Amino acid sequence: LVSIYSQNARGLKTNSALTEAIEALRRRSGFSAGLHETWRTGLEEIEEDGFVFLGAAPAVQNGRGSKGVGILLSPLAVAAWRAAGAVVHNDVGPRVIAVRLEVEDSSGRKK
């Protein structure tokens, strides 16, 4: 059993804010989190302490920012992402991102 979270980030513009999100996922023993309204820029893949943040956002932000989505993967989810080929689908726009994760069910079957 894994926990997958979704969170309106209300601006995840700084590296310290990203570190806080990682710590929150770690405290909850979460597998992954879908983040929206990150207000970051461009396409990103950031690794920190075994966690990976994958982001898609507009190339430029105006004012406080808007849009932007991301997926935060725990170390276990990073392994599942890499087992599935580590592909990031971020070519649709600044509000869409997807990854494939290869995991095993309780019977040992890969899903």
N, C-alpha and C positions, 0 to 999 in steps of 0.2 A: 504494500500500500504506500503510495506517495502522495504528497500534498503539492498541489499546483495552485498558485495564487494569482489574482488579478488586482492591479492597483492603479488608481489615478495618481500619477507621480506629482502632479501640480508643479512641475518644473524640477528637473533633475539635471540642472545645467552645470553644476560643478563636480569635480572629482570627489570632493568630500561628501556631497549628496549621494553620489553613486556608492561610495564606501558605506554610508549609512544604510542604503538599500540592501547591500550585500550582508551587512551585519544583521539586519532584520530577518532576511531569509535564513541566515545561519541559526539565529535564535529560535526560529520556528521549525528548524530541521526541514525546511521546504526543499522540494525537488527543483521547482522552477517558478518563475513569476512572469506574467505578462504585464508590461508597464505601458501606460498610455499617457499622453500629454507630458512627454519628457522635456519638451522645449529645447532639445539639443539640436545640433546641426549635422547634416550629412549622414553618410553610412559609416557605422562604427563596429569594431570588434575589439573589445577591451578585456584583457585578462587580469584578474587581481586575486591573489591568494587562492588560486584554484577555481574560482568562479569566473564565468564569462558573461559579459554584457554584449548583446547584439542589438544595434540600433538602426533605425531608419527615420530620417527627418528631412525637412527642407534644407537646401544648401545654405540658405541665409535665414536668420530669424529677424523679425522686426519688433521693436518694443520689448515687452517682457518675454515674448515668444509665444508660440502656439504649436499645435500638432506634435508629431514625433511619437514613435512607438518603440518598444524594446522588449527583448526577452532576456531575462536574467536566469542563467543556468548554474545550479550547484555543481560541485565537482562530480557527483554521480550523474547528473544530467549532462554534463560536458562529455563524460565517457560515452553516454548513450548517443549523443549528437555525433561524436567522432565515429562511433561504430556504424552509424547510418550514412557516413560520408562527409559530415561537416559542411553540408550545403545550407546556405542562407538564401531564402527567397525574399528579396527586398527590392525587386524591380517594378513593383506595381505602383508605388507612390509613398509619400511620407506618413501614411496612416495604416500601412499594411506590412507585416513581416511574418514569416513562417519558417519553421525548421522541422526536420524529421528527426525523431528520437527512436532508437532501436532499444527496446527493453524486453525483458522476459516476464511472462506471467508466472503464476504460482506453480504451474506444471513444467516450467522450464522452456516453454515455447517462445520463440522470438516474435515480437509484435512490432 
